[in-house]
């Protein structure tokens, strides 16, 4: 939205900025000064954002995208040439505007831990092999349709879409997947449990009660987030502490019994043969 220099600065509700995403726009004031105003992103700006744009967010969006990044980062932590990235601009090696996926994975990269402000395909020498997007409700068509065409054009091997919407007061969780076949995306058919098999990563991806679930395709093991693993570690530590307390209590009880036995011997002599030693 562009206004004349002398027009009042529009103000947008915080909910609209959160749902649409936003950027700062510069305005010249009548007194010659400059001010900046948050303005909602357009659909075109959401599809091809620039540095400094703030994309839409929600707790579901942030939790799901964050879990995907966390889980996949842990999966490939020991592999020096596989990178997992979150909200990082991609500059393609073909005439296609930049994209900023929620999470993407690239194989065969160099300098995995290098600080990147942008993933420049021409410099990296590799393409993202997998992209995951969590649908932004204001731009559902862009995530579910337009990006399907553009990511196929960019030659991304697999594209997974996570969508949560309300239809007739019922929450519908949906996971969609596409795989590149001869230059075009073909839908990945989900299994009976609604899981999508991602060949590129060797994992099943699904939504269960609104939470992202990623399972190893070979072992069937669920890949857990750092928070889940930390909670398990804390639970295990608590169990170990309880066992240690029980052992200490048993040792204390045995020590007290030994004192009682010593007192008995001092008063009555040794225990009669064949007794158990209890008092």
C-alpha positions, -999 to 999 in steps of 0.1 A, spaced: 0 0 0 16 33 -11 2 66 1 10 102 -9 36 119 13 10 142 29 -16 115 36 -21 102 72 -2 70 80 -26 41 81 -26 19 112 -34 -17 110 -47 -40 137 -21 -63 153 -42 -93 144 -41 -83 107 -4 -78 108 1 -112 124 -21 -130 100 -8 -113 68 28 -107 78 42 -72 76 70 -50 65 80 -14 73 72 12 47 88 46 47 67 78 46 77 114 42 60 138 65 49 174 56 76 188 78 103 169 58 108 142 84 105 105 77 85 79 96 80 42 92 48 22 94 41 -15 96 20 -25 65 6 -59 58 23 -80 31 6 -86 -2 1 -121 -16 30 -115 -40 53 -103 -11 44 -133 9 52 -157 -20 86 -139 -27 96 -121 5 127 -100 9 150 -96 38 133 -77 66 98 -90 58 80 -105 87 60 -136 76 27 -146 92 28 -164 125 6 -183 150 14 -206 178 5 -237 157 26 -224 129 56 -216 151 54 -248 171 51 -271 140 78 -254 120 100 -252 151 95 -289 158 103 -299 122 136 -279 123 145 -293 157 137 -330 149 155 -329 115 185 -310 129 189 -337 155 185 -364 129 214 -350 108 235 -336 136 264 -359 129 263 -356 92 286 -327 80 271 -323 46 234 -322 54 219 -288 64 185 -281 80 173 -245 77 144 -225 91 130 -192 77 161 -187 55 157 -170 21 165 -191 -9 179 -175 -40 174 -200 -69 197 -206 -98 168 -199 -123 147 -168 -129 123 -174 -99 117 -151 -70 132 -158 -36 113 -181 -13 115 -184 25 103 -219 35 95 -228 71 119 -256 70 141 -271 43 169 -297 40 199 -296 16 222 -325 10 259 -321 -1 265 -287 14 298 -273 24 305 -253 56 274 -266 73 277 -243 103 286 -212 84 265 -182 92 241 -177 62 218 -148 57 206 -164 24 209 -198 8 222 -190 -27 219 -221 -48 245 -210 -73 271 -206 -45 261 -237 -25 262 -259 -56 232 -279 -44 194 -275 -43 172 -280 -13 160 -316 -16 130 -312 8 108 -283 18 81 -282 45 56 -254 48 30 -248 75 0 -232 58 -7 -196 66 -45 -192 66 -45 -159 48 -24 -174 20 -37 -210 19 -40 -210 -19 -4 -197 -22 10 -225 0 -12 -253 -14 -12 -244 -51 12 -217 -62 42 -231 -43 35 -265 -57 41 -252 -91 71 -230 -82 89 -256 -60 86 -281 -89 100 -255 -112 129 -250 -88 134 -288 -89 129 -295 -52 125 -333 -49 98 -333 -22 74 -307 -8 53 -314 23 24 -291 34 11 -290 69 -24 -275 72 -48 -270 101 -82 -254 94 -117 -253 109 -146 -265 88 -181 -264 102 -167 -260 137 -145 -291 133 -107 -289 133 -92 -306 102 -55 -316 103 -40 -324 69 -6 -334 56 0 -332 19 30 -344 0 44 -340 -35 73 -358 -52 91 -347 -83 86 -371 -112 100 -362 -146 99 -325 -138 64 -324 -123 50 -329 -89 29 -360 -83 9 -363 -51 22 -387 -24 -6 -409 -13 -9 -411 25 -12 -444 43 -43 -454 63 -31 -433 92 -27 -402 72 11 -404 71 32 -392 42 63 -411 33 92 -389 24 117 -409 4 143 -381 5 146 -382 43 135 -417 50 107 -406 73 70 -407 78 54 -373 85 19 -369 101 -1 -348 125 -15 -364 156 -37 -342 179 -23 -311 162 14 -321 168 39 -329 142 50 -366 143 81 -378 124 90 -415 123 120 -433 109 107 -452 79 130 -482 85 127 -487 123 93 -471 129 109 -452 158 94 -418 165 119 -390 163 116 -367 193 121 -330 199 148 -317 222 120 -307 247 106 -343 247 141 -358 252 148 -333 280 115 -342 297 124 -379 294 159 -372 309 143 -354 338 119 -382 344 147 -408 343 167 -386 367 138 -384 390 134 -422 389 171 -427 396 169 -403 425 139 -423 439 159 -455 435 189 -440 452 166 -428 481 152 -463 484 187 -478 485 198 -452 511 168 -461 532 176 -498 530 212 -492 540 200 -470 569 176 -497 580 203 -524 578 226 -501 599 199 -497 625 193 -534 626 231 -540 631 231 -516 661 201 -535 676 219 -568 671 250 -555 688 229 -544 718 212 -577 719 245 -596 720 259 -573 747 228 -580 769 220 -616 761 251 -630 742 250 -646 708 217 -654 691 206 -690 695 217 -713 666 192 -715 639 176 -680 644 172 -656 616 188 -627 632 157 -606 633 144 -589 664 
